[in-house]
Amino acid sequence: MKKRTMTYAWMNGEFIPWDEAKVHVSSSCVMLASRIFEGMRAYWNDSHEQLYIFKSPDHLRRLYQSAKIMRMSPPYVASQLESAYVELLTRNSYREDAHFMPSIYLGIGQHFMSYTPDTIDTGMYITSAPRKSQLGSGTGINVCVSSWTRISDRDMPPRIKVAANYQNGRLAHVQAREDGYDDAILLNERGKMAEGPSACVFLIRHGTAITPPVTAGILESITRATLIQLLQDELSVRVIEREVDRTELYIADEVFFCGSAFEVTPILSVDRYVVGNGKVGDLTAKLQHVYDQVIRGNNPTYADWLLPVYGA
Ligand SMILES: Cc1ncc(COP(=O)(O)O)c(C=O)c1O
């Protein structure tokens, strides 16, 4: 990772220099990828001179739900964590878009074979970095349908945002890159579309937006829920949550990835089948604009989705 100087991380109640944010190599976090996390965004609004955190309560709710399923006991409650990331972003003095990740991890001596609920060493940390929004770049990506299958709720539940799950996505992503694509879409164990390695998927057919249900082997994406609402309320587009066949991707009018990191990322081809006319679709472009206005605090209807960092 690129070395960052003069920035802070938050770890177990303290703001510490970036280089000092460490966990031991023998921790369960390192040995077994026992770490749950959120990937969150804060967007800078120049005219407001403000940095807005997007949907903080939704991310906190999902993080503590991941902890519950994983039987992890976070040492700090959601309100403490929220105060910590607001202060972290303030201390790092971002006046630009930023990405940050609150994490809960298992520490030393926590191999699961010695599991007892009362001796678990559980820690928390937050890292952050500048990350510019890619919305409105006017371009998109080319993806394949992966030969790897998305993990299922019966073995490694995708609903949990745990680091270990990302090995499944990594296999698919790296294979896609080796094969000359930008990224991959994974099918679930039933052969229906699940999601990308780090994003959910929407397609547009005959003016209707279609996305798989939360039982399709996907993360319960906060962006997905946001876009379902914005498509309906801001663009008057009907949204259907249903199973999606692989071949529907080949004949869709528009396809896009969505997620905190991916925002709304147009997909221009799938398995080298051109999507629509091979350019960013009209509806996708409109949705990118609506989303950009909302996350940056330029649409007052959704002001309560934003947590201002400065002067909070
Ligand atoms: C596997 C996976 N699916 C979907 C998403 C999108 O979720 P969200 O919109 O909550 O960021 C992410 C990103 O965090 C992800 O890692």
Ligand as a Chemical Component Dictionary entry (heavy atoms), coordinates in Angstrom:
data_LIG
# 
_chem_comp.id                   LIG 
_chem_comp.type                 NON-POLYMER 
_chem_comp.pdbx_formal_charge   0 
_chem_comp.three_letter_code    LIG 
# 
loop_
_chem_comp_atom.comp_id 
_chem_comp_atom.atom_id 
_chem_comp_atom.alt_atom_id 
_chem_comp_atom.type_symbol 
_chem_comp_atom.charge 
_chem_comp_atom.model_Cartn_x 
_chem_comp_atom.model_Cartn_y 
_chem_comp_atom.model_Cartn_z 
_chem_comp_atom.pdbx_ordinal 
LIG C1 C1 C 0 -19.298 -7.893 -2.339 1  
LIG C2 C2 C 0 -19.912 -6.543 -2.350 2  
LIG N1 N1 N 0 -21.135 -6.384 -2.870 3  
LIG C3 C3 C 0 -21.739 -5.188 -2.898 4  
LIG C4 C4 C 0 -21.119 -4.067 -2.413 5  
LIG C5 C5 C 0 -21.832 -2.760 -2.407 6  
LIG O1 O1 O 0 -22.261 -2.493 -1.101 7  
LIG P1 P1 P 0 -22.451 -1.001 -0.595 8  
LIG O2 O2 O 0 -23.361 -0.358 -1.563 9  
LIG O3 O3 O 0 -23.103 -1.132 0.735  10 
LIG O4 O4 O 0 -21.111 -0.389 -0.540 11 
LIG C6 C6 C 0 -19.834 -4.171 -1.891 12 
LIG C7 C7 C 0 -19.132 -2.985 -1.396 13 
LIG O5 O5 O 0 -18.967 -2.804 -0.243 14 
LIG C8 C8 C 0 -19.220 -5.442 -1.833 15 
LIG O6 O6 O 0 -17.998 -5.572 -1.322 16 
# 
loop_
_chem_comp_bond.comp_id 
_chem_comp_bond.atom_id_1 
_chem_comp_bond.atom_id_2 
_chem_comp_bond.value_order 
_chem_comp_bond.pdbx_ordinal 
LIG C1 C2 SING 1  
LIG C2 N1 SING 2  
LIG C2 C8 DOUB 3  
LIG N1 C3 DOUB 4  
LIG C3 C4 SING 5  
LIG C4 C5 SING 6  
LIG C4 C6 DOUB 7  
LIG C5 O1 SING 8  
LIG O1 P1 SING 9  
LIG P1 O2 DOUB 10 
LIG P1 O3 SING 11 
LIG P1 O4 SING 12 
LIG C6 C7 SING 13 
LIG C6 C8 SING 14 
LIG C7 O5 DOUB 15 
LIG C8 O6 SING 16 
# 
